[in-house]
Amino acid sequence: MLRSADITATITQAATDAGFELSGVAPVHDSPELEYFPHWIAEGHAGEMNYMAARDEHGRLKRASLAHAAPWARSVVVCAMNYNTAQPYSTQVQESSRGWISRYAWSRHDYHDALMLRLRKVEAALRHASTDKDLITRCYVDTGPIVERVVAKYAGIGWIGKNTCILNQKLGSWLFLGVILTSLDLEADHDPDSQLPLPAPDRCGSCTRCIDACPTHAFIAPYQLDSNKCISYLTIEKRGALPEDEELRAGMGRHIFGCDICQDVCPWNRKAPVTQAEEFQPRPELVNPPLEWLAEMSAEEFRQTFRGSPVRRAKPAGLRRNAVIAMGNSGDRKFLPLLERLAEDEDEDEVVAESAAWAIQKLAAIQIKKKDRSGECDPAKKESGSPPAKRVGLGSKSSEPARGLPSYSDPKGSS
């Protein structure tokens, strides 16, 4: 019969053989990081992600404690895989006529599936090493009632950054996480560099680059995120029309699926290595894709293009909505003919039409600001008797105001 430490060593080797760069074991315990979770849910910071508030038969939040979700679990195996690629970061590319898809979604394979195949190999090695006939294991890749980054911290994968991502001193934060819950009491690892008990210390220090860079001010405080203001949430999880919040929509910039900004600016990612995994190699057409292509994409083309991709989660209407918002933020008037057609088409999706109407107003506002800066709107320079500027019809079916169009005179705040 193998000792607990021997089983842990077997798991570590199996994870390496399966292609994971990092792995570790954490005991099941109520960590202080999860004490904030009920308050986070109560304050509505999960937005419309109702699954985050799932409860057990006693009414307790499952994600607030593993004891609620899996009372049989004694240890958690955490495996991490690098998905960084050689392409520039979003903060290094300024192409307003193109959209940004988060780098984790560039590949042809859904990371959930790719990681699960590898995780099952680790699970098989664990079960083979144990003689416990009543052994229970469960594998999850972003699908279980567990806050992965918290157990990853206690498994030695890294520390939780102020942007709420798990950070590793050598690999940065471009990491996919997979976990295996087990009923075995496994011996936890030690920090390989210091040999000190895990978790590794927080190495963010006084840095606030991630918080300062967020264009929608999604961070309530260091280590605390309001999903309602997070660009990733807005472009992926938010269904229907986006909030009628000028600052929020404008802050989305050209992001159409997810957001990498708080990771792009992190100093620990400056020298992050590039993945060698074939599954995560980018599809060129998904890196800075043209906004027109996305805005006009049919449901069938969406299915064909994003088969097996995480982008499917946004749904066709959601992706098109995001692309249209990005057109408005671009300041590029070449999009006007397409936007006008989308806004006025009676058969168009209502959310896409409303977003197109907003984008038309946004382009007009940007144009006015440009003229203001150049002095073209100075009354002293206007010719008397000049005809008024032509108004663009924003109604979808008539001269009535466009559906739910936000007013520029009442701006608010933001990801």
KEVO-823222 format. One record per residue (C-alpha): x, y, z; residue in one letter. Coordinates in steps of 0.001 Angstrom, whole numbers, plus 524288, in hexadecimal, padded with zeros to 5 digits. Layout:
// residues N
x=X; y=Y; z=Z; rest=a
...
//
This chain:
// residues 415
x=80000; y=80000; z=80000; rest=m
x=80599; y=80D15; z=7FBE1; rest=l
x=80733; y=817AC; z=805FC; rest=r
x=80034; y=824A2; z=80430; rest=s
x=80CF7; y=82B22; z=8004B; rest=a
x=80F74; y=820A3; z=7F620; rest=d
x=801F8; y=82278; z=7F038; rest=i
x=80471; y=83125; z=7EF8A; rest=t
x=81149; y=82E76; z=7E888; rest=a
x=80A2C; y=8257E; z=7DF06; rest=t
x=8002C; y=83017; z=7DC59; rest=i
x=80ADA; y=83A2C; z=7DA03; rest=t
x=81189; y=83166; z=7D030; rest=q
x=804C6; y=82E19; z=7C977; rest=a
x=8018A; y=83C8A; z=7C81C; rest=a
x=80EBE; y=83F2D; z=7C1F4; rest=t
x=80D17; y=833BB; z=7B8B3; rest=d
x=7FFA3; y=838BB; z=7B4F1; rest=a
x=8057A; y=845CF; z=7B0E2; rest=g
x=8024A; y=84E6C; z=7BC8B; rest=f
x=80CD6; y=8584E; z=7C00E; rest=e
x=808AE; y=85929; z=7CE49; rest=l
x=8019F; y=85077; z=7D7E6; rest=s
x=7FF94; y=84F84; z=7E672; rest=g
x=7F70D; y=84A4A; z=7F152; rest=v
x=7EF47; y=8522F; z=7FB19; rest=a
x=7E7CA; y=84D77; z=806F7; rest=p
x=7D94F; y=85074; z=80784; rest=v
x=7D752; y=85B61; z=81143; rest=h
x=7CFB5; y=86807; z=81298; rest=d
x=7D970; y=871F4; z=80DC4; rest=s
x=7D833; y=88037; z=811D1; rest=p
x=7D6EC; y=8846F; z=8038B; rest=e
x=7C983; y=87E0B; z=802D6; rest=l
x=7C42C; y=8853E; z=80EBC; rest=e
x=7C170; y=890C1; z=805AE; rest=y
x=7B9C9; y=88898; z=7FBDD; rest=f
x=7AC2E; y=8896E; z=80241; rest=p
x=7AD86; y=89838; z=80326; rest=h
x=7B1E6; y=898C0; z=7F4E2; rest=w
x=7A5C2; y=8913E; z=7F0D1; rest=i
x=79CC5; y=89937; z=7F99C; rest=a
x=7A1D8; y=8A5ED; z=7F3C6; rest=e
x=79E32; y=8A12B; z=7E626; rest=g
x=7AC21; y=8A10D; z=7E121; rest=h
x=7A9C4; y=8942A; z=7D9F9; rest=a
x=7A0A2; y=89B15; z=7D09F; rest=g
x=797A5; y=891B0; z=7C97F; rest=e
x=7A076; y=885E7; z=7CBF6; rest=m
x=79662; y=87F2D; z=7D481; rest=n
x=79E37; y=87291; z=7D4E0; rest=y
x=7A7F9; y=87994; z=7DD9F; rest=m
x=79D66; y=87A4B; z=7E812; rest=a
x=79A25; y=86BBF; z=7E7B3; rest=a
x=796AB; y=8666C; z=7F52B; rest=r
x=79653; y=85921; z=7FBA7; rest=d
x=78A76; y=852C0; z=801F0; rest=e
x=78CE4; y=85AC9; z=80E38; rest=h
x=78C9C; y=8679A; z=806D7; rest=g
x=79B42; y=869DA; z=807E9; rest=r
x=7A307; y=86F5C; z=7FC94; rest=l
x=7AA79; y=8640D; z=7F67E; rest=k
x=7B5F4; y=86C40; z=7F223; rest=r
x=7B7A3; y=8721D; z=7FFAE; rest=a
x=7BD32; y=86540; z=80491; rest=s
x=7C0CF; y=8582A; z=7FE9F; rest=l
x=7BA77; y=8521A; z=80A97; rest=a
x=7AD85; y=856D7; z=80507; rest=h
x=7AFCE; y=85208; z=7F72D; rest=a
x=7B75D; y=84574; z=7F9A0; rest=a
x=7B736; y=8419B; z=80804; rest=p
x=7BE60; y=834FA; z=804AE; rest=w
x=7CA39; y=83C11; z=7FEF3; rest=a
x=7D6CA; y=83C57; z=806D2; rest=r
x=7E0A9; y=84139; z=7FCD3; rest=s
x=7E110; y=848B6; z=7F00F; rest=v
x=7EAAB; y=8461E; z=7E519; rest=v
x=7ECE5; y=85259; z=7DCF0; rest=v
x=7F34F; y=8520E; z=7CF8B; rest=c
x=7F6E9; y=85E18; z=7C7A0; rest=a
x=7FA27; y=85FDA; z=7B95D; rest=m
x=7FFF4; y=86B84; z=7B26C; rest=n
x=7F829; y=870D5; z=7A6DB; rest=y
x=80030; y=87CDC; z=7A37C; rest=n
x=803D8; y=87E9C; z=79531; rest=t
x=80DA7; y=886E3; z=78DCD; rest=a
x=80392; y=890B9; z=788EF; rest=q
x=803F1; y=89EBB; z=78E4C; rest=p
x=7FBC1; y=8A277; z=79A09; rest=y
x=7EF4D; y=8AA40; z=7980E; rest=s
x=7F5EB; y=8B632; z=79DF2; rest=t
x=80060; y=8B581; z=79356; rest=q
x=7F6DB; y=8B586; z=787F1; rest=v
x=7EF06; y=8C181; z=783FC; rest=q
x=7E651; y=8BD98; z=77899; rest=e
x=7D937; y=8C3F9; z=77AF2; rest=s
x=7D2DD; y=8BDA3; z=76F12; rest=s
x=7D58A; y=8B022; z=77484; rest=r
x=7D049; y=8A93B; z=78086; rest=g
x=7D74A; y=8A29C; z=78BB5; rest=w
x=7D483; y=894A7; z=78F98; rest=i
x=7DAEA; y=8908D; z=79C5A; rest=s
x=7E725; y=88898; z=79999; rest=r
x=7E217; y=87C92; z=7A0BA; rest=y
x=7D782; y=87B4D; z=79631; rest=a
x=7E040; y=87C24; z=78A28; rest=w
x=7E256; y=86D99; z=78894; rest=s
x=7DA33; y=863C3; z=7811A; rest=r
x=7D7D5; y=85BB3; z=78D5C; rest=h
x=7CFBF; y=85F24; z=79939; rest=d
x=7D8FB; y=85F5E; z=7A4D1; rest=y
x=7CEDF; y=85862; z=7AD39; rest=h
x=7CFE0; y=84C66; z=7A489; rest=d
x=7DE8E; y=84D50; z=7A282; rest=a
x=7E165; y=84E1A; z=7B10C; rest=l
x=7D784; y=843C0; z=7B4C6; rest=m
x=7DE1A; y=839A1; z=7AC00; rest=l
x=7EAF6; y=83C0F; z=7B2F2; rest=r
x=7E49F; y=83CD5; z=7C060; rest=l
x=7DE65; y=82F79; z=7BE97; rest=r
x=7EC06; y=829AB; z=7BCF4; rest=k
x=7F00D; y=82F61; z=7CA10; rest=v
x=7E394; y=82A54; z=7D03E; rest=e
x=7E64C; y=81CBA; z=7CAC9; rest=a
x=7F402; y=81CE3; z=7D09E; rest=a
x=7EE7C; y=8210D; z=7DDD0; rest=l
x=7E477; y=81628; z=7DDDF; rest=r
x=7EE95; y=80C28; z=7D9B7; rest=h
x=7F7B6; y=81053; z=7E4C0; rest=a
x=7ED33; y=80F34; z=7EF2B; rest=s
x=7E828; y=80298; z=7F537; rest=t
x=7DC43; y=80944; z=7FB14; rest=d
x=7D06C; y=801F0; z=7F5DB; rest=k
x=7C77E; y=80D1D; z=7F9D6; rest=d
x=7CFAC; y=81775; z=7F31F; rest=l
x=7C7DE; y=822CA; z=7ED65; rest=i
x=7CD47; y=82C41; z=7E33E; rest=t
x=7C74B; y=8372D; z=7DB33; rest=r
x=7CDC9; y=83EF9; z=7D051; rest=c
x=7CA4A; y=84D03; z=7CD01; rest=y
x=7CEDF; y=85736; z=7C349; rest=v
x=7C732; y=863A2; z=7C66A; rest=d
x=7BAF7; y=85B88; z=7C820; rest=t
x=7BA74; y=857A6; z=7D669; rest=g
x=7B588; y=85EA4; z=7E2A5; rest=p
x=7C338; y=862B2; z=7E65C; rest=i
x=7CB2F; y=86F3E; z=7E5C8; rest=v
x=7D6F2; y=86999; z=7DEB8; rest=e
x=7E07A; y=874AD; z=7E106; rest=r
x=7DF06; y=87363; z=7EFCA; rest=v
x=7E275; y=864EE; z=7F027; rest=v
x=7ED13; y=867A5; z=7E605; rest=a
x=7F341; y=87118; z=7EF8E; rest=k
x=7F3AF; y=866DF; z=7FA5A; rest=y
x=7F8A0; y=85C9D; z=7F0DC; rest=a
x=8046A; y=8651E; z=7EDF7; rest=g
x=800ED; y=868E9; z=7E01C; rest=i
x=802DA; y=87733; z=7E38F; rest=g
x=7FC9C; y=88295; z=7EA9E; rest=w
x=7EFFF; y=889D2; z=7E7BD; rest=i
x=7F307; y=896E1; z=7E180; rest=g
x=7EC0B; y=8A3AD; z=7E370; rest=k
x=7E549; y=8A0ED; z=7D667; rest=n
x=7DFB7; y=89479; z=7DCC8; rest=t
x=7E78D; y=88BAA; z=7D392; rest=c
x=7F0D3; y=88123; z=7D851; rest=i
x=7FEEA; y=8858F; z=7D630; rest=l
x=80B1A; y=87D46; z=7D555; rest=n
x=8188C; y=8831F; z=7D6F4; rest=q
x=81E03; y=87C12; z=7CAF8; rest=k
x=81232; y=87A64; z=7C214; rest=l
x=80A54; y=886A0; z=7C4CE; rest=g
x=7FB80; y=885F0; z=7C48E; rest=s
x=7F856; y=87FC6; z=7B762; rest=w
x=7F410; y=87342; z=7BDEF; rest=l
x=7E8D4; y=869CA; z=7BC3D; rest=f
x=7E53A; y=8627C; z=7C8AC; rest=l
x=7DFCC; y=854D3; z=7CA3D; rest=g
x=7DC6D; y=84EB1; z=7D76A; rest=v
x=7DA0E; y=84115; z=7DC9B; rest=i
x=7D2A3; y=83FAA; z=7E945; rest=l
x=7D5F5; y=8333E; z=7F083; rest=t
x=7D1D8; y=82C79; z=7FCFE; rest=s
x=7E01D; y=8291D; z=7FFD4; rest=l
x=7E7EB; y=8306D; z=80A0F; rest=d
x=7F3AF; y=833FF; z=801D7; rest=l
x=80014; y=83A4A; z=8069D; rest=e
x=80119; y=84841; z=801EA; rest=a
x=80D10; y=84D26; z=7FABC; rest=d
x=816EE; y=8575D; z=7FEB5; rest=h
x=81B70; y=86337; z=7F70F; rest=d
x=825C3; y=85D9D; z=7EDC4; rest=p
x=82E0E; y=869E4; z=7EEBC; rest=d
x=82DD7; y=86CA0; z=7FD4C; rest=s
x=82952; y=85F71; z=8028B; rest=q
x=8204B; y=86749; z=80B40; rest=l
x=8126A; y=862A9; z=80DAE; rest=p
x=808C6; y=86706; z=80366; rest=l
x=802F8; y=87029; z=7FF4A; rest=p
x=80D3D; y=87898; z=7F8D2; rest=a
x=80DAA; y=886C0; z=7FD60; rest=p
x=8066B; y=89195; z=7F665; rest=d
x=81031; y=89822; z=7ED69; rest=r
x=807A3; y=8A323; z=7E83B; rest=c
x=80D7C; y=8ACAD; z=7F1ED; rest=g
x=80911; y=8BAB9; z=7F019; rest=s
x=8065A; y=8B8FE; z=7E186; rest=c
x=7F8C1; y=8BD0B; z=7DCF1; rest=t
x=7FAC2; y=8BCAB; z=7CE2C; rest=r
x=7EF7E; y=8B33B; z=7CC0A; rest=c
x=7E601; y=8BB78; z=7D3EC; rest=i
x=7EA49; y=8C82E; z=7CD95; rest=d
x=7E990; y=8C29E; z=7BFC6; rest=a
x=7DB9F; y=8BD68; z=7C07D; rest=c
x=7D3D8; y=8C644; z=7B759; rest=p
x=7C6DC; y=8C34E; z=7BDEA; rest=t
x=7CB82; y=8C451; z=7CC0D; rest=h
x=7C757; y=8B667; z=7CF33; rest=a
x=7CFEB; y=8B500; z=7DB38; rest=f
x=7C8E4; y=8B8FB; z=7E79B; rest=i
x=7D5CE; y=8B7D1; z=7EEC0; rest=a
x=7E215; y=8AF9A; z=7ED52; rest=p
x=7DE35; y=8A134; z=7EC0F; rest=y
x=7CFC9; y=8A4C4; z=7EA7C; rest=q
x=7C890; y=8A50C; z=7DD8C; rest=l
x=7BAE5; y=8A9AD; z=7DA25; rest=d
x=7B6D6; y=8A0EC; z=7CED2; rest=s
x=7AC87; y=8AAAF; z=7CA8F; rest=n
x=7B76A; y=8B3D0; z=7C667; rest=k
x=7C0B7; y=8A999; z=7C0F2; rest=c
x=7C278; y=8A989; z=7B230; rest=i
x=7C3E6; y=89ABE; z=7B235; rest=s
x=7B6CD; y=89956; z=7B8FE; rest=y
x=7B030; y=8A364; z=7B04D; rest=l
x=7B4F2; y=89D66; z=7A398; rest=t
x=7B32B; y=88F1A; z=7A754; rest=i
x=7A958; y=88D01; z=7B236; rest=e
x=7A043; y=898B7; z=7B0E3; rest=k
x=79449; y=89566; z=7A8F2; rest=r
x=78BA7; y=89F17; z=7A1F4; rest=g
x=78EA6; y=8AD8E; z=7A0FE; rest=a
x=79A54; y=8B314; z=7A822; rest=l
x=797A1; y=8BCCA; z=7B31F; rest=p
x=793F9; y=8CA48; z=7AE26; rest=e
x=7A04B; y=8CFBF; z=7B3F9; rest=d
x=7A862; y=8D85D; z=7AB09; rest=e
x=7B50E; y=8D703; z=7B2AA; rest=e
x=7B365; y=8C856; z=7B387; rest=l
x=7B0DD; y=8C642; z=7A50C; rest=r
x=7BB99; y=8CF94; z=7A11D; rest=a
x=7C4FE; y=8C8D9; z=7AA73; rest=g
x=7C318; y=8BC04; z=7A33B; rest=m
x=7CAF1; y=8C1AA; z=79804; rest=g
x=7CCCD; y=8B761; z=78D6C; rest=r
x=7CB2C; y=8AB83; z=7961D; rest=h
x=7C186; y=8A1D4; z=7907E; rest=i
x=7C44A; y=895AD; z=79899; rest=f
x=7CB14; y=89669; z=7A5A3; rest=g
x=7D5BA; y=89FB9; z=7A9F1; rest=c
x=7E440; y=89E1B; z=7ACCF; rest=d
x=7E7E0; y=8ABD9; z=7B120; rest=i
x=7EA01; y=8A91E; z=7BFA2; rest=c
x=7F30E; y=89DEC; z=7BBD8; rest=q
x=7F996; y=8A503; z=7B082; rest=d
x=7FE93; y=8AFB6; z=7B971; rest=v
x=8030E; y=8A6A6; z=7C463; rest=c
x=811E9; y=8A729; z=7C621; rest=p
x=8121D; y=89886; z=7C8CF; rest=w
x=80D96; y=89634; z=7BAE1; rest=n
x=81881; y=89DE2; z=7B478; rest=r
x=820AB; y=891A3; z=7B2C0; rest=k
x=815E5; y=8877B; z=7B319; rest=a
x=819FB; y=87BAF; z=7AAF2; rest=p
x=81279; y=8773F; z=79EFA; rest=v
x=80ABC; y=86AA1; z=79F73; rest=t
x=80F2E; y=85EF3; z=797A5; rest=q
x=801F1; y=85858; z=7983C; rest=a
x=7FC4B; y=85628; z=78AB8; rest=e
x=7EE5D; y=857DA; z=78FC6; rest=e
x=7F0CB; y=86608; z=79372; rest=f
x=7F76A; y=86AD0; z=7870F; rest=q
x=7EFC7; y=87675; z=781C4; rest=p
x=7E766; y=876BC; z=775A0; rest=r
x=7EC32; y=882B0; z=76E0E; rest=p
x=7DE7E; y=886F2; z=76A4C; rest=e
x=7DAC4; y=88865; z=778AA; rest=l
x=7E60B; y=89183; z=77C0A; rest=v
x=7E11E; y=89F5F; z=77992; rest=n
x=7D5A7; y=89B50; z=770EE; rest=p
x=7CEE3; y=8A59C; z=7686D; rest=p
x=7C310; y=8AB78; z=76F24; rest=l
x=7BAD8; y=8AB1E; z=762A8; rest=e
x=7BC92; y=89C69; z=761B0; rest=w
x=7B7BE; y=89A6C; z=76F81; rest=l
x=7AC9B; y=8A43B; z=76EE9; rest=a
x=7A6EF; y=89DE8; z=762AF; rest=e
x=7A972; y=88FD2; z=7669B; rest=m
x=79DCD; y=886CD; z=764A9; rest=s
x=799D5; y=87CB5; z=76EB6; rest=a
x=79EA4; y=871DF; z=765BC; rest=e
x=7ABCF; y=8786F; z=7637A; rest=e
x=7ACF8; y=87A5A; z=77227; rest=f
x=7AAD4; y=86BCD; z=77450; rest=r
x=7B4A9; y=8681C; z=769E1; rest=q
x=7BEFA; y=871FA; z=76E09; rest=t
x=7BE65; y=86F8B; z=77C99; rest=f
x=7BB82; y=8610E; z=77D1A; rest=r
x=7C323; y=85BD6; z=788CE; rest=g
x=7C6CE; y=869AB; z=78D1D; rest=s
x=7C3ED; y=870B3; z=799F9; rest=p
x=7BE80; y=87BEC; z=791BF; rest=v
x=7B204; y=87408; z=79028; rest=r
x=7AE31; y=87851; z=79DD4; rest=r
x=7ABB1; y=88639; z=79936; rest=a
x=7A12F; y=88186; z=78FA1; rest=k
x=7A008; y=88760; z=781E3; rest=p
x=797FA; y=89327; z=78616; rest=a
x=7A12F; y=89606; z=79163; rest=g
x=7AD4A; y=895D1; z=788D0; rest=l
x=7A6DD; y=89E72; z=77E94; rest=r
x=7A222; y=8A7BE; z=78934; rest=r
x=7B009; y=8A8F2; z=78E3E; rest=n
x=7B58C; y=8AB37; z=7809B; rest=a
x=7ABBD; y=8B614; z=77E1C; rest=v
x=7AF12; y=8BCB2; z=78B10; rest=i
x=7BD70; y=8BBF1; z=7872B; rest=a
x=7BA31; y=8C28B; z=77A3D; rest=m
x=7B46A; y=8CDEF; z=781A6; rest=g
x=7C06B; y=8CEE9; z=78A2E; rest=n
x=7C981; y=8CE65; z=77E66; rest=s
x=7C684; y=8DC39; z=779F7; rest=g
x=7C738; y=8D727; z=76BFA; rest=d
x=7BC09; y=8DC64; z=763B3; rest=r
x=7BE08; y=8D1F0; z=75963; rest=k
x=7B556; y=8C973; z=761F4; rest=f
x=7A9B0; y=8D2BD; z=760BD; rest=l
x=7A30E; y=8CC53; z=754F3; rest=p
x=7A34A; y=8BEFF; z=75B71; rest=l
x=79EF8; y=8C478; z=76894; rest=l
x=793B1; y=8CBEF; z=7626C; rest=e
x=78F2A; y=8BFB0; z=75B6D; rest=r
x=78FAF; y=8B7BB; z=76804; rest=l
x=788A6; y=8C248; z=76FC8; rest=a
x=77DA4; y=8C3E4; z=765F1; rest=e
x=77B8C; y=8B5CC; z=7619C; rest=d
x=76E55; y=8B15F; z=766AB; rest=e
x=772BA; y=8A32D; z=76653; rest=d
x=77F4A; y=8A589; z=76DE1; rest=e
x=78173; y=8A04D; z=77B95; rest=d
x=77C38; y=8AA88; z=78503; rest=e
x=78876; y=8AAF1; z=78D5D; rest=v
x=7915F; y=8AC38; z=7818B; rest=v
x=788B3; y=8B709; z=77C10; rest=a
x=788DA; y=8BE99; z=788D8; rest=e
x=7979F; y=8BD2E; z=789BA; rest=s
x=79906; y=8C1FF; z=77BB4; rest=a
x=790C7; y=8CDF0; z=77EC7; rest=a
x=79965; y=8D0D4; z=78A87; rest=w
x=7A58E; y=8CF0E; z=7821A; rest=a
x=7A077; y=8D90B; z=77830; rest=i
x=79E9B; y=8E30D; z=782FF; rest=q
x=7ABF8; y=8DFB2; z=7886E; rest=k
x=7B28D; y=8E208; z=77B49; rest=l
x=7AB69; y=8EEF5; z=77A07; rest=a
x=7AFCA; y=8F318; z=787A0; rest=a
x=7BDE1; y=8EF7E; z=784A0; rest=i
x=7BD35; y=8F759; z=7780D; rest=q
x=7B818; y=90335; z=77F6C; rest=i
x=7C32A; y=9022C; z=78940; rest=k
x=7CD0C; y=90195; z=77E30; rest=k
x=7C74D; y=90DD7; z=77838; rest=k
x=7C768; y=91485; z=7856D; rest=d
x=7D5D3; y=911A8; z=786E1; rest=r
x=7D8B0; y=916A6; z=7793B; rest=s
x=7D0A9; y=9230F; z=77B59; rest=g
x=7C6BE; y=91FC0; z=770DC; rest=e
x=7BBA8; y=921A0; z=77A82; rest=c
x=7C01D; y=92F14; z=77EDF; rest=d
x=7B448; y=937E7; z=77C99; rest=p
x=7BD55; y=9429F; z=777E4; rest=a
x=7C1EF; y=939E6; z=76CD4; rest=k
x=7B476; y=9358C; z=76873; rest=k
x=7AEB1; y=93BE5; z=75C99; rest=e
x=7A1E8; y=942AB; z=75F43; rest=s
x=7966C; y=93BBC; z=75959; rest=g
x=79D40; y=92E9D; z=758D3; rest=s
x=7936C; y=9239B; z=75816; rest=p
x=791E0; y=91B41; z=76451; rest=p
x=798C5; y=90E3E; z=764A2; rest=a
x=790C1; y=90346; z=75EFB; rest=k
x=78B06; y=8FA70; z=76963; rest=r
x=78D02; y=8EBF8; z=767DF; rest=v
x=780A2; y=8E437; z=769BB; rest=g
x=782B8; y=8DAF8; z=7752F; rest=l
x=77559; y=8D4D5; z=775FE; rest=g
x=774AD; y=8C68A; z=7721C; rest=s
x=76782; y=8C791; z=76B60; rest=k
x=763AD; y=8D5D0; z=76AB6; rest=s
x=76797; y=8E329; z=76FAF; rest=s
x=7657A; y=8DEAE; z=77DA3; rest=e
x=7716A; y=8DE4D; z=78694; rest=p
x=77994; y=8D1EF; z=785A2; rest=a
x=776A6; y=8C72C; z=78F4A; rest=r
x=77C52; y=8C9F5; z=79CBA; rest=g
x=78615; y=8D3C3; z=7975D; rest=l
x=78E1B; y=8D9D8; z=7A26E; rest=p
x=78F27; y=8E883; z=7A35D; rest=s
x=79C57; y=8EF17; z=7A1F4; rest=y
x=79844; y=8F92C; z=7ABF6; rest=s
x=79768; y=8EF09; z=7B6A9; rest=d
x=7A44B; y=8E77F; z=7B6E3; rest=p
x=7A78A; y=8DDE8; z=7C1B3; rest=k
x=7B26A; y=8D469; z=7C538; rest=g
x=7B7C5; y=8C5D1; z=7C07F; rest=s
x=7BF5B; y=8B133; z=7BEEA; rest=s
//
